[in-house]
């Protein structure tokens, strides 16, 4: 179970509508929404991994401590949600090193994992995985093995693998379901809000029971927030993707937490051998 800790105005789809220079002038809702998620997890007895923006951590250091004090894993989502495809190796390295140090200084724990903004590591920039390894990260969850207009590496393996060889960093993709010659996204985000819950549950059970693999799920704090400020001037597709079924998200999450066993990424993929266990 993973959470990408970013606010509603920081999503990649809003880049053309909200300038980064405006971020500090906008009403922030990430702290309250993340606290709601921590309460959900506490009630369900779930420990998760929180991929957190350095920008958020700098402004809400007490939230970082609450995440760690709750027994969750703290991981990096980069500093300010800049896609890897928009960075050169030197600036990417500086970003991931800066964010790792910031999170570790605030939390007092080692940051082992990284997730790229909008899953923006793919076939054309696998060099980023080398930079992560050099910066001291032990795993990444940044490659999505799907065909999508904003991201994706459909030819990548569907389950944990080492793209740069056995000595390289571990990559843990978001879960997909193989249907014919295509991978169907079934690991969270907007697809979880789009599909009927029964479809998501069936897909994850298939991955667990028929394929003997752990499932990787993700969502964002803003996805449980029906009161977030609505943005004007959005295209139809962007508006549909961002606001679809926000009001149903929390009840679906409660069902998901109850229907499966969840844990932190480091415990499943680093502390345990990848031996086909069905723990989600």
LUMZA-537476 format. One record per residue (C-alpha): x, y, z; residue in one letter. Coordinates in steps of 0.5 Angstrom, whole numbers, padded with zeros to 4 digits, always signed. Layout:
% residues N
XYZA;...
This chain:
% residues 280
+0000+0000+0000X;+0003+0007-0002X;+0001+0014-0002X;+0004+0019-0006X;+0004+0025-0001X;+0003+0032-0006X;-0003+0037-0006X;-0008+0038-0011X;-0005+0044-0015X;+0002+0040-0015X;-0001+0034-0020X;+0003+0034-0027X;-0004+0035-0031X;-0004+0042-0028X;+0002+0044-0030X;+0000+0049-0035X;-0005+0052-0031X;-0002+0053-0024X;+0005+0056-0024X;+0010+0053-0019X;+0011+0060-0017X;+0004+0060-0014X;+0004+0054-0010X;+0006+0058-0003X;+0000+0063-0005X;-0006+0057-0005X;-0010+0054+0000X;-0006+0047+0002X;-0010+0041+0004X;-0005+0036+0004X;-0003+0036+0011X;-0011+0035+0013X;-0012+0030+0008X;-0006+0026+0010X;-0008+0026+0017X;-0015+0023+0015X;-0011+0017+0011X;-0006+0016+0017X;-0013+0015+0021X;-0016+0010+0016X;-0009+0006+0016X;-0009+0006+0024X;-0017+0004+0024X;-0015-0002+0019X;-0008-0004+0022X;-0005-0002+0016X;+0002+0000+0015X;+0004+0003+0008X;+0010+0007+0005X;+0009+0015+0004X;+0012+0017-0002X;+0013+0025+0000X;+0015+0031-0004X;+0021+0035-0001X;+0016+0041-0002X;+0011+0038+0003X;+0016+0036+0008X;+0019+0043+0009X;+0013+0046+0010X;+0010+0041+0015X;+0015+0037+0018X;+0011+0035+0024X;+0007+0031+0019X;+0013+0027+0017X;+0014+0025+0024X;+0007+0023+0025X;+0008+0019+0019X;+0014+0015+0022X;+0011+0015+0029X;+0005+0011+0026X;+0010+0006+0024X;+0010+0007+0016X;+0015+0008+0011X;+0018+0015+0009X;+0020+0015+0002X;+0022+0020-0003X;+0017+0023-0009X;+0023+0028-0011X;+0023+0035-0009X;+0017+0039-0013X;+0014+0034-0017X;+0018+0035-0023X;+0018+0029-0028X;+0024+0026-0030X;+0023+0027-0037X;+0024+0034-0036X;+0031+0034-0032X;+0038+0032-0034X;+0042+0027-0030X;+0046+0033-0026X;+0040+0036-0024X;+0036+0030-0023X;+0042+0027-0018X;+0042+0034-0014X;+0034+0033-0013X;+0034+0026-0011X;+0040+0027-0006X;+0037+0034-0004X;+0030+0031-0002X;+0033+0024+0001X;+0037+0028+0006X;+0031+0033+0008X;+0027+0027+0009X;+0032+0024+0013X;+0034+0030+0017X;+0027+0031+0019X;+0025+0024+0020X;+0031+0021+0023X;+0030+0015+0019X;+0033+0012+0013X;+0030+0014+0006X;+0030+0007+0002X;+0025+0008-0004X;+0024+0013-0009X;+0018+0014-0014X;+0018+0019-0020X;+0013+0024-0021X;+0008+0021-0026X;+0012+0015-0027X;+0017+0019-0031X;+0022+0014-0032X;+0022+0009-0038X;+0026+0006-0044X;+0029+0013-0046X;+0032+0015-0039X;+0034+0009-0035X;+0040+0013-0033X;+0036+0015-0028X;+0036+0009-0024X;+0043+0009-0024X;+0043+0016-0021X;+0038+0013-0016X;+0043+0008-0014X;+0049+0012-0013X;+0045+0017-0009X;+0044+0011-0004X;+0037+0009-0006X;+0035+0002-0005X;+0029+0001-0010X;+0025+0005-0014X;+0017+0005-0016X;+0017+0009-0022X;+0016+0005-0028X;+0009+0003-0030X;+0008-0002-0035X;+0003+0000-0039X;+0001+0004-0045X;-0001+0011-0043X;-0001+0018-0046X;+0003+0021-0040X;+0007+0016-0038X;+0009+0008-0039X;+0014+0003-0041X;+0009-0003-0044X;+0015-0008-0045X;+0017-0007-0038X;+0016-0013-0033X;+0010-0013-0029X;+0013-0015-0023X;+0019-0013-0019X;+0026-0013-0023X;+0033-0010-0024X;+0033-0006-0030X;+0040-0005-0030X;+0042-0012-0028X;+0043-0016-0021X;+0048-0010-0018X;+0043-0005-0020X;+0037-0002-0016X;+0030-0006-0015X;+0024-0003-0019X;+0017-0005-0017X;+0012-0003-0022X;+0005-0001-0020X;+0001-0007-0021X;-0003-0009-0028X;-0007-0015-0030X;-0005-0018-0037X;-0011-0018-0042X;-0009-0021-0048X;-0003-0017-0051X;-0004-0011-0046X;-0003-0009-0039X;-0009-0007-0036X;-0008-0002-0030X;-0011-0004-0023X;-0006-0001-0018X;-0010+0005-0016X;-0010+0012-0018X;-0015+0015-0023X;-0017+0008-0025X;-0019+0006-0018X;-0024+0011-0018X;-0026+0009-0025X;-0027+0002-0025X;-0033-0001-0020X;-0030-0003-0014X;-0031-0011-0016X;-0027-0010-0022X;-0021-0008-0018X;-0022-0013-0012X;-0022-0018-0018X;-0016-0016-0021X;-0012-0016-0015X;-0014-0023-0012X;-0012-0025-0019X;-0005-0023-0018X;-0005-0025-0011X;-0008-0032-0012X;-0007-0034-0019X;+0000-0031-0021X;+0003-0031-0014X;+0005-0024-0013X;+0004-0018-0009X;+0000-0013-0011X;+0002-0005-0011X;-0003+0000-0010X;-0002+0008-0010X;-0007+0014-0009X;-0006+0021-0007X;-0009+0025-0001X;-0013+0030-0006X;-0017+0024-0008X;-0021+0023-0002X;-0022+0031-0002X;-0029+0033-0005X;-0028+0040-0002X;-0021+0042-0006X;-0021+0048-0010X;-0024+0047-0017X;-0019+0049-0022X;-0022+0053-0028X;-0020+0053-0035X;-0019+0045-0035X;-0020+0041-0041X;-0025+0036-0041X;-0020+0030-0041X;-0016+0033-0035X;-0022+0035-0031X;-0025+0028-0032X;-0019+0025-0030X;-0018+0029-0024X;-0025+0030-0021X;-0028+0023-0023X;-0031+0019-0017X;-0028+0023-0011X;-0034+0022-0007X;-0033+0015-0007X;-0026+0014-0006X;-0026+0014+0001X;-0031+0008+0002X;-0027+0004-0003X;-0021+0005+0000X;-0024+0002+0007X;-0026-0004+0003X;-0020-0005+0000X;-0016-0004+0007X;-0021-0010+0009X;-0021-0014+0003X;-0013-0015+0003X;-0007-0015+0007X;-0002-0009+0006X;+0004-0007+0009X;+0010-0003+0007X;+0014-0003+0001X;+0021-0004+0005X;+0018-0010+0009X;+0015-0014+0003X;+0021-0012-0003X;+0027-0011+0001X;+0026-0015+0008X;+0023-0021+0005X;+0025-0025-0001X;+0022-0025-0008X;+0019-0032-0007X;+0012-0032-0010X;+0009-0030-0003X;+0002-0028-0004X;+0002-0022+0001X;-0001-0016-0002X;
